[in-house]
Each structure stands twice: as C-alpha cells, then as structure tokens.
C-alpha cells in the first residue's frame, strides 16, 4: 500500500527519486560476487571431471563390433556358451 502512495505522489512530483533508481555499487558487488562464485564452481567441476577420466573401453564390446570371419558383425548374446559354439 505504501508503494501505491509513493507512486501517486511521484506522478505529481517529476523529480522523484523512484524514477532515478540505479543499481549503483551494491548491484555491481552482487554481480561481481556471483561471477567469482561461478569461477570457483567451474574450477571445482573441472577438477572432479578430471578425476573421473574417460570411460574405459570394454574388450568384449570391441570384439562384438568387429566383423567375424564371414564378414558379419557378431551379435552380442547373453549366453557365453552360445558364443563359443559359433
């Protein structure tokens, strides 16, 4: 309600401080603090991703992707005994 009263009084007074609001030093400090926090968060994320490393290749998956002696790619089966019979 006080905001409406200020707006009503500002319409008659053209030199009101409400129309001249600027972010100022506080706004700059908030944005700068957010930027600094973002830099630290990104550095931390990069460290964690470097610890994980790339996913190791599974030799069974590579063998299934390679073509067999007849030129066809071998299908990966859940039964290893069936793969040995081929």
C-alpha positions as CSV (number, residue, x, y, z in Angstrom):
1,X,0.0,0.0,0.0
2,X,2.8,2.4,0.7
3,X,4.2,1.7,-2.8
4,X,0.9,2.9,-4.3
5,X,1.1,6.0,-2.1
6,X,4.6,6.7,-3.4
7,X,3.6,6.2,-7.0
8,X,0.6,8.6,-6.5
9,X,2.9,11.3,-5.1
10,X,5.6,10.7,-7.7
11,X,3.1,11.4,-10.5
12,X,2.7,15.0,-9.3
13,X,6.4,15.4,-8.5
14,X,8.6,14.9,-11.6
15,X,11.9,15.0,-9.6
16,X,11.1,11.9,-7.6
17,X,13.9,9.6,-6.7
18,X,11.9,6.5,-7.7
19,X,12.4,7.2,-11.4
20,X,16.1,7.8,-10.9
21,X,16.9,4.4,-9.3
22,X,20.2,2.9,-10.4
23,X,21.9,-0.3,-9.3
24,X,25.0,1.5,-8.0
25,X,27.8,0.0,-6.0
26,X,25.6,-2.7,-4.3
27,X,24.4,-4.0,-7.7
28,X,27.9,-4.2,-9.0
29,X,29.2,-6.0,-5.9
30,X,26.4,-8.6,-6.1
31,X,27.2,-9.3,-9.8
32,X,30.9,-9.4,-9.1
33,X,30.4,-11.9,-6.2
34,X,28.2,-14.1,-8.5
35,X,31.0,-14.1,-11.1
36,X,33.6,-15.0,-8.6
37,X,31.5,-17.8,-7.2
38,X,30.9,-19.1,-10.8
39,X,34.6,-19.2,-11.5
40,X,35.2,-21.3,-8.3
41,X,32.4,-23.6,-9.1
42,X,33.6,-24.2,-12.7
43,X,37.2,-24.9,-11.5
44,X,35.9,-27.4,-8.9
45,X,33.7,-29.1,-11.6
46,X,36.7,-29.4,-13.9
47,X,38.8,-31.0,-11.1
48,X,36.1,-33.5,-10.5
49,X,35.7,-34.4,-14.1
50,X,39.4,-34.9,-14.5
51,X,39.4,-37.3,-11.6
52,X,36.7,-39.4,-13.3
53,X,38.6,-39.7,-16.6
54,X,37.3,-41.2,-19.8
55,X,35.2,-44.3,-19.8
56,X,37.4,-47.4,-20.3
57,X,36.8,-49.5,-23.4
58,X,35.4,-52.9,-22.7
59,X,37.2,-55.6,-24.8
60,X,34.0,-57.6,-25.1
61,X,32.2,-54.7,-26.7
62,X,35.0,-54.1,-29.1
63,X,35.0,-57.8,-30.1
64,X,31.3,-57.7,-30.8
65,X,31.6,-54.6,-33.0
66,X,34.4,-56.2,-35.2
67,X,33.3,-58.3,-38.2
68,X,33.6,-62.0,-37.9
69,X,35.3,-64.3,-40.3
70,X,32.3,-64.4,-42.6
71,X,32.2,-60.6,-42.8
72,X,29.2,-60.1,-40.5
73,X,29.4,-58.5,-37.1
74,X,28.9,-61.0,-34.3
75,X,25.8,-60.4,-32.2
76,X,26.4,-60.0,-28.5
77,X,24.5,-62.7,-26.7
78,X,23.7,-63.2,-23.0
79,X,24.8,-66.8,-23.2
80,X,28.6,-67.0,-23.4
81,X,28.4,-70.8,-24.3
82,X,26.5,-70.0,-27.4
83,X,29.1,-67.5,-28.5
84,X,31.8,-70.2,-28.0
85,X,29.9,-72.7,-30.2
86,X,30.0,-70.4,-33.2
